[in-house]
C-alpha cells in the first residue's frame, strides 16, 4: 500500500477532474452552438430558465439579474450531478492510485486540505466552470454571457480614446 503524498494527492485531483471532461466539453460545445438573441433573453427574463442540450446531455440555461444601474444580467449553462456519483469519481481515482478514502481524509486533516475545493479550483482553472455542492448534488455552472463584460469593454474603449 502506498502512502499518500502531495504528488499523489494532485494526481487524484487531476483524475477526478478529467473524469468529468466529457461533461465540461459538452457544456462548452452547447454554449458555442447557442444563439444569443433578444428573443432568447426575453424568454429567460420571463421564465428564468430554459432546458437545452442534446442527448445524452441535459443542461439548463438560466438568467441571473445583477444589482447594477443598467439592469445587467448573466446567462449561464448549468449541469447537475448526483453527489454520490461525484464522490465515486474521487474514490475511483484514489483506488486507481492505491489510495483509500480513509487515507485521503487523514491527509486532509493532517495538512489542512480539502480535496473537493481543490477539485473545484482545478475545474475553474481548466474549464472556466464554477462548481458548487448543494443538498441535492453538485452543480456545474458555465457563464455564457455577462453584461459586465460589455460594460468593461466600453469603459476600456473610452479610456483609449
C-alpha positions as CSV (number, residue, x, y, z in Angstrom):
1,X,0.0,0.0,0.0
2,X,1.3,3.4,-0.9
3,X,1.5,6.3,1.4
4,X,-0.4,9.4,0.2
5,X,2.0,12.2,-0.8
6,X,1.2,15.6,-2.1
7,X,2.2,14.5,-5.6
8,X,-0.3,11.6,-5.4
9,X,-2.9,14.0,-4.0
10,X,-2.5,16.2,-7.1
11,X,-2.8,13.2,-9.4
12,X,-6.0,12.1,-7.8
13,X,-7.4,15.6,-8.2
14,X,-6.4,15.6,-11.9
15,X,-8.0,12.2,-12.4
16,X,-11.2,13.3,-10.7
17,X,-11.4,16.5,-12.9
18,X,-10.6,14.5,-16.1
19,X,-13.4,12.1,-15.2
20,X,-15.8,15.0,-15.9
21,X,-14.0,16.2,-19.1
22,X,-16.8,14.9,-21.4
23,X,-19.4,16.8,-19.5
24,X,-17.4,20.0,-19.5
25,X,-16.6,19.7,-23.2
26,X,-20.3,19.2,-23.9
27,X,-21.1,22.3,-21.9
28,X,-18.6,24.3,-23.9
29,X,-19.9,22.9,-27.2
30,X,-23.5,23.6,-26.3
31,X,-22.6,27.2,-25.3
32,X,-20.7,27.6,-28.6
33,X,-23.8,26.5,-30.5
34,X,-26.1,28.7,-28.5
35,X,-27.6,31.6,-30.5
36,X,-28.0,34.5,-28.0
37,X,-30.8,36.6,-29.3
38,X,-33.2,39.2,-28.0
39,X,-36.0,36.6,-28.1
40,X,-33.9,34.1,-26.0
41,X,-33.1,36.8,-23.4
42,X,-36.7,37.9,-23.2
43,X,-37.8,34.3,-22.8
44,X,-35.2,33.8,-20.0
45,X,-36.3,37.0,-18.3
46,X,-39.9,35.8,-18.3
47,X,-39.3,32.2,-17.3
48,X,-36.0,32.3,-15.5
49,X,-34.7,29.2,-17.2
50,X,-34.8,27.0,-20.3
51,X,-33.9,23.4,-20.9
52,X,-31.2,22.9,-23.6
53,X,-28.7,20.4,-24.8
54,X,-28.6,17.3,-26.9
55,X,-28.8,13.7,-25.8
56,X,-27.2,12.4,-23.7
57,X,-26.5,15.8,-22.1
58,X,-29.2,17.8,-20.4
59,X,-28.4,21.4,-19.4
60,X,-30.5,24.3,-18.0
61,X,-29.9,27.8,-19.3
62,X,-30.6,30.4,-16.5
63,X,-30.5,34.1,-16.2
64,X,-29.3,35.9,-13.1
65,X,-30.1,39.6,-12.7
66,X,-27.4,41.8,-11.4
67,X,-27.9,44.5,-8.9
68,X,-26.5,47.3,-11.0
69,X,-27.6,50.6,-12.6
70,X,-28.1,49.2,-16.1
71,X,-30.2,46.1,-15.1
72,X,-27.4,43.8,-16.2
73,X,-27.5,40.0,-16.2
74,X,-25.6,36.9,-16.7
75,X,-26.7,33.8,-18.7
76,X,-25.3,30.5,-17.5
77,X,-25.5,26.9,-18.6
78,X,-26.0,24.6,-15.6
79,X,-25.4,20.8,-15.3
80,X,-26.2,18.8,-12.2
81,X,-24.6,15.6,-10.9
82,X,-25.6,13.3,-8.1
83,X,-23.3,13.8,-5.1
84,X,-22.6,10.1,-4.8
85,X,-21.5,10.0,-8.5
86,X,-19.2,12.9,-7.9
87,X,-17.7,11.2,-4.8
88,X,-17.4,7.9,-6.6
89,X,-15.2,9.6,-9.2
90,X,-12.8,10.7,-6.4
91,X,-12.9,7.2,-4.9
92,X,-12.2,5.6,-8.2
93,X,-9.3,8.0,-8.9
94,X,-7.9,7.3,-5.5
95,X,-8.3,3.5,-5.8
96,X,-6.5,3.6,-9.2
97,X,-3.5,5.1,-7.3
98,X,-3.8,2.5,-4.5
99,X,-5.1,5.1,-2.0
100,X,-8.1,4.6,0.3
101,X,-10.6,7.3,1.1
102,X,-9.6,6.9,4.8
103,X,-6.0,7.9,3.8
104,X,-7.3,10.9,1.9
105,X,-9.4,12.0,4.9
106,X,-6.3,11.6,7.2
107,X,-4.1,13.5,4.8
108,X,-6.7,16.3,4.6
109,X,-6.8,16.6,8.4
110,X,-3.1,16.4,8.8
111,X,-2.3,19.1,6.1
112,X,-5.4,21.3,6.3
113,X,-6.5,20.4,2.8
114,X,-9.9,19.8,1.3
115,X,-10.0,17.7,-1.9
116,X,-13.4,18.9,-3.1
117,X,-12.2,22.5,-3.0
118,X,-9.0,21.7,-4.8
119,X,-11.0,19.8,-7.5
120,X,-13.4,22.8,-7.9
121,X,-10.4,25.2,-8.3
122,X,-8.8,22.9,-10.9
123,X,-12.2,22.7,-12.8
124,X,-12.3,26.5,-12.8
125,X,-8.7,26.9,-14.0
126,X,-9.0,24.2,-16.7
127,X,-12.6,24.6,-18.0
128,X,-13.8,28.0,-16.7
129,X,-16.7,26.3,-14.9
130,X,-17.8,27.1,-11.4
131,X,-18.7,24.2,-9.1
132,X,-20.8,24.1,-6.0
133,X,-22.1,21.3,-3.7
134,X,-25.7,21.6,-2.7
135,X,-28.0,19.4,-0.7
136,X,-29.2,17.8,-4.0
137,X,-25.8,17.2,-5.6
138,X,-23.1,19.0,-7.5
139,X,-23.9,22.0,-9.8
140,X,-21.6,22.9,-12.6
141,X,-22.0,26.5,-14.0
142,X,-20.6,27.9,-17.2
143,X,-21.2,31.6,-17.7
144,X,-22.2,32.1,-21.4
145,X,-22.9,35.8,-21.2
146,X,-22.1,38.5,-18.7
147,X,-23.3,42.0,-19.4
148,X,-20.5,43.3,-17.2
149,X,-18.1,42.2,-19.9
150,X,-19.8,44.7,-22.3
151,X,-19.6,47.5,-19.7
152,X,-15.9,46.7,-19.1
153,X,-15.1,46.7,-22.9
154,X,-17.0,50.1,-23.3
155,X,-15.1,51.6,-20.4
156,X,-11.8,50.3,-21.9
157,X,-12.6,51.7,-25.3
158,X,-13.5,55.1,-23.9
159,X,-10.3,55.2,-21.9
160,X,-8.2,54.5,-25.0
161,X,-9.9,57.3,-27.0
